[in-house]
Amino acid sequence: PSDRAWWKDSTVYQIYPASFCDHAANGHGTLKGILSKITYLHTLGVDIVWLSPIYESPQADMGYDISNYQDLHKPYGTLEDWDEILKAAHAKGMKLVMDLVVNHSSDQHPWFKESRSSKANPKRNWYIWHDGKLNEKGERVPPNNWKACFGDVSAWEWDEATQQYYLHLFLKEQPDLNWENPELRHAVYDMMHWWLKKGIDGFRMDVINFISKVPGFPDAPVQNDRLYQDFGAMSINGPRVHEWLQEMNREVLSKFDCFAVGETPGPDAVDVFSPYSNPTNKELQMVFHFHHQSVDRIGGQLGSRQYDPKWKLSGFKEVFNTFQVEMEKQGGWNSNYLENHDQPRTISRFCSDHPEDRAKSAKLISMFQSSLGGTLFMYQGQEIGLCNVPRDWPEEEYIDVESIANLQSEREYRRRKTGEQNPDMSDMLKSLRQTARDNGRTPMQWDSSEYAGFSKAKPWMRVHDDYADGWNVAAQMKDPNSPWSFWQKMLKLRKDFPALVYGKFIPLDEKNEDTYAYIRDDSTISQILLIVLNFARGDGRGATSTFVVPKEVDVSNAKLIISNGQAKQGSAIDGEIQLSPWEGRIYVL
Ligand code: TEU
């Protein structure tokens, strides 16, 4: 059917350039390193490569602070090197997608330098400037109570020279662009044209649902006793976001055969997210919602890093079941991702990273993600079952700005509250180990040589301790039973069974806290698949479980097509399904 566009059954692979592959022996990933792995990605079964930001940047937030949208961060390489990647990907029939970070720029971008130079500068209104307020004591304070994303700091930074505050929803080095200004919007569209004309196949758009702020910048609702509060209600899925994305589509995206995925955090319900990808609205092809990312977190939907060890499988299922079913009903299209550079590793979150459970857990996750509807996104390292960094790494190894800012803010808050100079932080550290972004940013593990074959020099971030124990690409590509080989099989299976991509999603036994089971049914080709996944945690190491197939499902002709356990291919369903810990099975009915 014509509604089966190329990006729908594609597998996207996200590269985090700093940590992917270093060919210059500088301890930092390079474009030549990426080029050397294009064939590798093709062998794995990847269709689309997405590069996290490689643009010119002071790297206050690992490149999500861009100082020149049309040139590259020198240590990565040149535009010519980048062109080689594009050519190599296209030669293999693969597509290349770039990160687009336009909610904010770097404070070192020439636009911002001009903007802050004087109130009369023509680019003043390309950013969001505001006068301060006076508090009861007559002191100058920010225009409202919004908290920036990292740590407990105000989202407004005072500018001494021009005596106004500017807005930054992230670091103060990441001032927000003023989308209300049509000149700014068109400068962004021109830049997008420039990249698309170079031949790229689309964009991943950073926090694109943050661009429209509630007019007048009112205070955010007060939810706790902190000074600054979650800006979500005032800046997420704001009043003009759809209007602007439609304009962007008209002016840019619709002129190319490209696809766009918007990163869209926020607590709103599915019907707030489905319009972004509903083709009648002509905006984006899909978005990354964040609901599953808060299943194992306490408090605050937006980016809470406080771990909840009592998270429930039914909660996890509810998120996916809702989005799978509702997106289809509401005419949207799902993206299906678990990991990225902002999240800890899935195996350590939702399965078990004990050495004996880890490979099976990795395969379970592969079966899960590969059998969900929507476009599949995998993150570097998922294919070899990378897990969180060892729990005994000292605090100093956590070098992400968010990790550092959160720890520092919390320490200060506890000092104020308790009056103690060294308040107890052990619960925070425990949470950090479980949820920090650092977990997903360790260098990629290519082989068992020093630094995991990532670099000849000491890497910018410590390599996981496990790389020589089989947790590397070289070892796993040779082993037909490895997570890598399993992922390769699953990606191929997804192409062989279009029901996995397009089928109707029918959840089964939704309250079951041990197994996750569902049907994928593509009536256009009479293909029905049953997926049964054992997520029972037991004491943390997993547990056996029994799945009773509901009577209304006809399993009389069921044949197993793949499993990460002992069950034989082609075997039937005879009564209940007995699953070993972390076992998953896919049957064709
Ligand atoms: O992330 C946006 C985002 O909301 C979160 O995932 C973020 O990581 C944060 O932890 C919330 O507490 C995007 C990028 O993916 C991230 O790397 C950047 O730091 C951020 O935007 C700013 O550009």
Boltz pocket constraint, residues with backbone or C-beta under 6 A from the ligand:
constraints:
  - pocket:
      binder: B
      contacts: [[A, 61], [A, 64], [A, 65], [A, 101], [A, 149], [A, 150], [A, 170], [A, 206], [A, 207], [A, 263], [A, 265], [A, 302], [A, 303], [A, 304], [A, 341], [A, 342], [A, 402]]
      max_distance: 6.0
